[in-house]
Amino acid sequence: MNTKEGKYSNPFSATFNGIMELFKKHESIGELNEQDRLDGKKVLITGASSGLGFATSVELAKRGAQVIMACRSGIPEKGEEVKKLSGSDQVDMLHVDLSDLDSIYRLVDEFKTKFRSCDILICNAAVVPGKSRKTIQGLEEMFVVNYLSKFVLINSLIEKNAIQSKFNDYPRVIIVSSESHRNPKDYKWEEFGVYKDYSMGKTVELYGYYKLLLTTLFKELKRRFGGEIYFYSLCPGPVNSNIAREAPKLFQPLMKFIFKMFFRSPEVASEPVVYLATSPDLKAKKVEYLYLMTQKEIDEKAASSKNGQLLWEKSENLLKEIGVSAG
């Protein structure tokens, strides 16, 4: 039964229910330890120039990782800021526009040339646009950034053997999803990849739908490549970031006040991401999906192997239709 249905269907209910969840008691799966470090390991993280991605970059750099920040903007100043805050000079930046599939392929080629491979990939980037926008390939921007870009990026890196570890541990792929993936009643397979106009009133509903696709992808990746790569997903809870910067100007002052008063700071919200990247006991605990620091089952629709297979086929077919490949 989908107990979350309707909770994230519009901006107001999504904000209210996100806040209410923070006040509930949650059983933590563990805690971050100072000795859990990433010395010598390379981490590639998307959406790293602000919010959750930036805070995660700082914390992982503090823990000894070589952090490669994949961003559309903030180059090189955000990388220099991470160096300053972390005290580490092992920070690099690569440009990528996740709404442009060709840009993702260029990122993978540049990453492979400069760094060969990563021990940890963190797919963090997401957008909440004020309205629909067409990408250069003619697709809808939020669909591409919040879902399809992950399909392309992860498959391309795997195809080029760019997700692997020289350490005695499988490499890790961490996908930042959302509890809003539970909200959609079902998939809209007949509309998959079809561009449609929408306004702000539809954005939150679609955001949850694309998070359902993303969480379904996470589970399917685990089925296909789980023998050589560890896959994890999480919801960081409501984060005080600039993700809602395209909200109507009339509501922005109120939203900024609510975000500041009730939402978690990116530094606090990064805890489950850092935990999944650094903890040595994830396999023993059979971790798969975290909400904050609590282990939860993903929605049954996303867990379905039938849905995972169909999503994979739909994604591959769409890429062929627009003249690109997954890898």
C-alpha positions in Angstrom: 0.0 0.0 0.0 1.3 3.4 -0.9 1.0 5.3 2.4 2.7 8.4 1.0 0.2 9.0 -1.7 -0.7 12.7 -2.0 1.9 13.9 0.5 4.1 15.5 -2.1 1.6 16.4 -4.8 2.0 20.1 -4.6 4.5 22.6 -3.1 2.6 23.3 0.1 1.8 19.7 1.0 5.4 18.7 0.1 6.8 21.4 2.4 4.5 20.7 5.3 5.0 16.9 5.2 8.7 17.3 4.8 8.8 19.3 8.0 6.5 16.9 9.9 8.8 14.0 9.0 11.7 15.7 10.7 9.9 15.8 14.0 9.2 12.1 14.0 11.4 9.7 15.8 13.7 7.7 13.5 15.9 4.8 14.4 19.5 5.5 13.1 21.3 2.8 11.3 24.7 4.0 12.7 26.8 7.1 13.0 29.7 8.8 11.3 33.1 8.0 12.8 36.1 10.2 12.4 38.2 7.1 11.6 36.0 6.3 8.5 38.2 8.0 5.9 38.7 7.8 2.2 42.4 8.4 1.9 43.6 7.6 -1.6 40.1 7.1 -3.0 38.6 9.2 -5.8 35.0 10.5 -5.6 33.1 11.9 -8.5 30.0 14.0 -7.5 27.5 15.8 -9.6 25.7 19.0 -8.6 28.6 19.8 -6.3 28.7 23.6 -6.6 26.0 24.3 -4.0 23.7 22.9 -1.4 24.0 19.2 -0.5 26.6 18.4 -3.1 28.9 21.2 -2.0 28.6 20.3 1.7 29.3 16.6 0.8 32.3 17.6 -1.2 33.8 19.5 1.7 33.2 16.6 4.2 34.7 14.0 1.9 37.7 16.1 1.1 38.2 16.4 4.9 38.2 12.7 5.1 41.1 12.4 2.6 39.2 11.7 -0.6 40.3 13.2 -4.0 37.0 15.0 -4.8 36.1 15.6 -8.5 33.2 18.1 -8.6 31.1 17.8 -11.8 29.2 21.1 -12.1 27.6 23.4 -14.7 28.8 26.6 -12.9 31.1 27.8 -10.1 34.3 26.7 -11.9 36.9 27.2 -10.4 35.8 29.4 -7.4 33.6 26.7 -5.8 36.5 24.2 -6.0 38.8 26.7 -4.3 36.2 27.2 -1.6 36.0 23.5 -0.9 39.8 23.4 -0.7 39.8 26.2 1.8 37.0 24.8 4.0 38.3 21.2 3.9 42.0 22.0 4.2 42.7 19.7 1.3 44.2 20.5 -2.1 42.9 17.2 -3.6 39.9 18.9 -5.2 39.2 19.2 -9.0 36.3 20.4 -11.1 34.9 19.3 -14.4 32.2 21.0 -16.4 29.0 19.2 -17.2 25.5 20.4 -18.2 23.3 17.5 -17.2 20.4 18.7 -19.4 22.6 18.1 -22.4 23.4 14.4 -23.1 26.3 15.3 -25.3 27.8 17.2 -22.4 27.6 14.1 -20.2 29.5 12.0 -22.8 32.2 14.7 -22.9 32.4 14.6 -19.1 32.9 10.9 -19.1 35.6 11.1 -21.7 37.4 13.9 -19.8 37.1 12.1 -16.5 38.4 8.9 -18.0 41.4 10.7 -19.5 42.3 12.7 -16.4 41.4 10.3 -13.6 40.9 6.9 -15.2 38.3 5.8 -12.6 36.5 6.6 -9.4 36.0 4.6 -6.3 32.8 6.4 -5.5 30.2 8.0 -7.7 27.6 10.3 -6.1 24.7 11.2 -8.3 23.3 14.3 -6.5 22.3 16.9 -9.0 18.6 17.7 -9.4 16.4 20.7 -10.5 13.0 22.0 -9.7 12.2 24.3 -12.6 9.5 26.9 -12.6 8.1 25.5 -15.8 8.9 23.0 -18.6 11.9 23.7 -20.8 13.2 21.8 -23.8 16.7 20.5 -23.8 19.0 20.6 -26.8 17.9 17.1 -27.6 14.2 18.1 -27.5 13.4 16.4 -24.2 12.0 18.0 -21.0 14.7 19.4 -18.7 13.6 18.0 -15.3 13.1 14.5 -16.8 16.7 14.6 -18.2 18.5 16.1 -15.2 16.6 14.2 -12.5 16.4 10.9 -14.2 17.8 10.3 -17.7 21.2 11.9 -17.1 21.8 9.4 -14.3 21.0 6.5 -16.7 23.5 7.9 -19.2 26.2 8.8 -16.8 26.3 5.6 -14.8 26.1 3.4 -17.9 28.8 5.4 -19.7 31.2 5.2 -16.8 30.6 1.4 -16.4 31.0 0.9 -20.1 34.5 2.6 -19.9 35.5 0.8 -16.7 35.6 4.1 -15.0 33.8 2.9 -11.8 36.3 0.6 -10.0 38.5 0.5 -7.0 42.0 -0.7 -6.4 41.2 -1.1 -2.7 39.8 -4.3 -1.2 36.3 -3.2 -1.6 33.8 -2.8 -4.4 33.3 0.7 -5.7 30.1 2.5 -4.6 27.4 4.4 -6.5 25.2 6.6 -4.3 22.0 8.0 -5.8 20.3 10.9 -4.0 16.5 10.2 -4.4 13.6 11.4 -2.3 10.7 10.0 -0.2 8.5 11.7 -2.8 9.2 8.7 -5.1 6.4 7.0 -3.1 3.8 9.5 -4.2 2.9 8.6 -7.8 0.1 6.0 -8.2 1.7 4.3 -11.2 4.0 4.8 -14.1 3.1 6.6 -17.3 4.9 4.4 -19.7 3.0 5.7 -22.8 4.3 9.2 -22.0 7.9 8.2 -21.3 10.2 10.9 -22.7 7.4 12.8 -24.4 7.8 16.5 -24.0 4.8 18.3 -22.5 4.4 21.8 -21.3 3.7 22.4 -17.6 3.8 25.3 -15.1 4.9 25.5 -11.4 1.7 23.9 -10.2 2.7 20.6 -11.8 6.4 20.7 -10.9 6.3 19.0 -7.5 4.1 16.2 -8.8 6.5 15.6 -11.7 9.5 15.9 -9.3 8.1 12.9 -7.3 7.5 11.0 -10.5 11.0 11.4 -11.8 12.3 10.3 -8.4 10.2 7.2 -8.8 11.9 6.5 -12.1 15.3 7.2 -10.4 14.6 4.9 -7.5 13.4 2.2 -10.0 16.7 2.7 -11.9 18.7 2.3 -8.7 17.1 -1.1 -8.0 17.6 -2.3 -11.6 21.3 -1.2 -11.5 21.7 -3.2 -8.4 20.2 -6.3 -10.1 22.4 -5.9 -13.2 25.7 -4.8 -11.7 25.5 -5.6 -8.0 28.1 -8.3 -8.2 30.8 -5.8 -9.0 29.5 -2.4 -7.7 27.7 -1.5 -4.5 24.6 0.6 -5.2 22.9 2.7 -2.5 20.2 5.3 -2.5 18.9 7.8 0.0 16.6 10.7 0.8 18.3 13.4 2.8 15.0 15.0 4.0 14.2 18.6 3.4 17.3 20.6 2.8 17.8 24.4 3.0 19.3 24.8 -0.4 18.6 26.9 -3.5 16.8 24.1 -5.3 13.5 26.1 -5.3 15.1 29.2 -6.6 12.6 29.3 -9.6 9.5 29.4 -7.3 7.2 32.4 -8.0 8.8 35.6 -6.6 5.7 36.3 -4.6 6.3 33.1 -2.5 10.2 33.2 -2.4 10.5 35.3 0.9 8.1 32.9 2.7 9.9 29.8 1.3 13.3 31.2 2.3 12.0 31.8 5.8 10.5 28.2 6.0 13.7 26.7 4.6 15.9 28.6 7.0 13.7 27.9 10.1 12.7 24.3 9.5 14.8 22.6 6.9 18.1 21.0 7.6 21.3 22.7 6.6 23.3 21.1 3.8 26.0 20.2 6.2 23.6 18.3 8.5 21.7 16.8 5.6 24.9 15.4 4.0 25.3 12.9 6.9 23.6 9.9 5.1 25.5 10.6 1.9 28.8 10.7 3.8 27.9 7.6 5.8 27.1 5.6 2.6 30.4 6.8 1.1 32.6 6.0 4.1 31.2 3.4 6.4 33.0 0.0 6.2 30.0 -2.0 7.6 27.3 -1.4 5.0 27.5 -4.9 3.5 27.1 -6.5 7.0 24.1 -4.3 7.6 22.6 -5.0 4.2 22.0 -1.3 3.6 20.1 -0.3 0.5 18.0 2.9 1.0 18.2 5.4 3.8 15.8 8.1 4.8 17.9 10.5 6.8 19.9 7.9 8.8 17.1 5.3 8.9 17.0 2.2 6.7 13.8 1.8 4.8 12.3 -0.3 2.1 11.8 1.5 -1.2 8.3 1.8 -2.7 7.1 -1.6 -4.0 6.7 -0.2 -7.5 10.3 0.8 -7.6 11.4 -2.6 -6.2 9.6 -4.5 -9.0 11.9 -6.3 -11.4 9.2 -6.0 -14.1 9.1 -2.3 -13.7 12.9 -2.1 -13.6 13.3 -4.1 -16.8 10.7 -2.0 -18.6 12.2 1.3 -17.5 15.6 0.1 -18.8 14.1 -0.8 -22.2 12.2 2.4 -22.4 15.4 4.4 -21.6 17.5 2.6 -24.1 14.8 3.0 -26.8 14.5 6.7 -26.1 18.2 7.2 -26.5 18.2 5.4 -29.8 15.3 7.5 -31.0 17.2 10.7 -30.4 20.4 9.3 -31.8 22.5 8.6 -28.7 23.4 5.5 -26.8 23.5 4.7 -23.1 27.1 3.8 -23.0 
